[in-house]
Amino acid sequence: MKSNSAFFKECRRMGQGLSLIELLVGFSLFMLLFCGALKIFSESHLPKEALIIDFAFFMPACEEILNDFIDQLLEGKTLPVSGIETDITEWVLENPTFYEKLKGRISNAAPNSGGQVQVPFRFVFSMRDEIPNIKFLKISAEWSNPITHSFSLQTVISPELK
């Protein structure tokens, strides 16, 4: 039996080795396997990364909606919604500013049996004014991907202290 070094010396003498075609085929197979593995382990397939992306989307959306409500209160306007635990998803979808930002989330939604689009998220707003001249505002976002998650943001304002 020949040793490894003797085998390689004999191959070199005989002019054997890998041709350019063999190298290209091997490289192509490697790239196909590598791209397949990359797609499997990309962030859209990992639940924790998808959750981080969802939080990064819904946190600013809640902040922007809450800031819009605060501005309206400070200007002396009445809010388009009121009460405790009011679902404001329809109001958000009808508002052109917020609709543009949520368009990507709505494109995945399918119509339900009534023909209405069932969106995979929900915004809930509540406002309490237990203390005179002080309002407690809270907005929550709930979404499922496929597990239901939620994020809440709350603040306290006094419209008279502009």
N, C-alpha and C positions, 0 to 999 in steps of 0.2 A: 504494500500500500504506500502510495506517495504522500509526502507531507504537503501541507498547504503551500509553502513557499516553492516547492518543486513543481506543484501543479500550475501556479501562476507563471513561473518561468517557462514552462512548456507551452502554455497558452500564448504567451507573448511571442515565442519563437514561431509558433504556427500561424500568427497573424490573426488570432481569434480575439474578439472583444465585442463591445456593444456598438452597433451601428447607430447612425443618427436617427433612423426610423424607430429603432427599439427604444432609444432614449425619449423620443417624442411621445410614443405610445405610453411608456411608463409614467412620464410627467403628466400626460392627460388623465390617466387613471388616478394618479395621486390627487390632481386638482378636483376631479369629480367627487372623490371621497371627501376631500377637505371641505368643499363647498356644501356638500350634503350635511356634514357634521356641523358646520357653521350655521346652517339654517335650522337644524334641530336645536342647537343651543343658543340661538339668538334671543334677544330680550323679549320678543313678543310671545315666546313659548314658555318663559319662566314666570311663574305667578308672582313672585316677589317684585320683580322688575316691572311687571304690568301694574301691580298695585302702586308702586312708586310713581309711575307715569300718570295713573289715574289721580292720585293725590295732588301731583303737580298741576294737573288740569283743573280739578274742582276747588282747590284752595283759592287761587286767584279769582275764579268765577264767583265764589261766595263773597270774597272780599269786595269785588266790584259791585255786586248787587247790593250788599249792605251799605257801601259808600254811597250808592245812588239813592237809597232810602234815607240815609242820614242827610244828604244834601237837600232832598225834598222837604224833610222835616225842618231843617234849619232855615229854609226859604219860606216856611209857613204854609207849604202845600200839604194837602192830605195825601196819604199814601194810597196807591191803587189797591192795596190789600190791607186787611186789618184782622185782629183777633189772635187767638192763641192757636198755634199749630195749624196755620193755613197753608194748604198746598199751593205754591205759586209757580209750578212748572209751566202751566199754560201761559201765564203772564210773561215768564222768561222767554218762552218760545215765540210769543207774539212781539216781543221787543226786538227791533232790528239789530240793536247793538249786541245783545246777548245771543241772538239767533246765529249771527255770523260765526261766533266763537264756538257754538255748540253744533254747528252743521256737521262736522265730522262724526260726532257721537250719534246724530240722528240718522245718518245714512245707513247705519247698521240695523236700524229699527224696522220691524215688519208690521204691517197693519193687522189689527186684531179682527175678530169676527164682525164687529160693528163698522169696520172700514176706517177706524181711527188709528193713527200711528201710536203704537205702544213704545215709548222711549225707555231705554234701559237705565234711566236715572230719574230722580225726583228732588225738587227743592221745596223746603218747608220753612215758612217764616212765622215768627211769633213776636208780638210786641206787648209788653206789659207796662202799665204806668201806675204801680201801686203807691209810689211816693209822688206827691204833687210836684210838677215841673221836671220830673226825671222819668225817662223812658228806657226800658230794658229791651234791647233788640237782639234777636237771635235768628240766624239762618243756618239751615242744615242741608247738606247734600247727601243723598243716598243713591248708590248705584250698585249694580250686580255685575260681576265679572269672573266667574259665575257665582261666587259667594257675595252676599250683600255686605257692603262696606258703607261707612258714613263719616262725615266730617261736619263739625259744627263750629260756628264763629259767632261770638256774642260781644256786645258792647253796651255801654250805658252812656246816654247823652242827656243834656238839658237844653232844649231848644231856646230857652230864654237867655242862656249864657253865650250865645254866638261868639 
